[in-house]
Amino acid sequence: MSGLARAAIVSEARRWIATPYRHQASLIHIGCDCLGLVRGVWRALVGPEPEEAPPYSPDWAEAEGEESLALAAHRHFSFVEREGFRSGDVLLFRFKAHLPAQHLGIATSSTHMVHAHGGACVAEAPIGAWRKRLVGAFAFPGVTD
């Protein structure tokens, strides 16, 4: 895959806005969680998902203690220095410093992202306080500048 425009990623992520939060789901306008949002954007723009997401509980990061989300991001996306992320990049966050990263968003600018957060619909929101929790950024395969 080549020639994936950042504007197309942002546009697709914004199509998911108002999708209800549903743990482990990945269906636009029906339900998704943060991983489901990224999976859905991948399917729309890149093609079939590169691997099936395993079942996971809401507290999977605390229970497993493994950086499984970060490892998957490294397998399928291109690493970007977290200070240098751009619109269309996937952002990886840690809720607490001692826990594995377990939240994702898609940057729409240097200050905003689209993300799915428990108890709320998919929304575009300021990165703001999330920035201190940012642990990594990743570009979709074939992204162009």
Buried (B, 14 or more C-beta within 10 A) or exposed (E): EEEBBBEBBBBBBEBBBEBBBBBBBBEBEEBBBBBBBBBBBBBBBBEEBEEEBEEBEEEBBBEEEEBBBBEBBBEBBBEBEBEEBBBBBBBBBBEEEEEBBBBBBBBBEEEBBBBBBEEEBBBBBEBEEBBEBBBBBBBBBEBEE
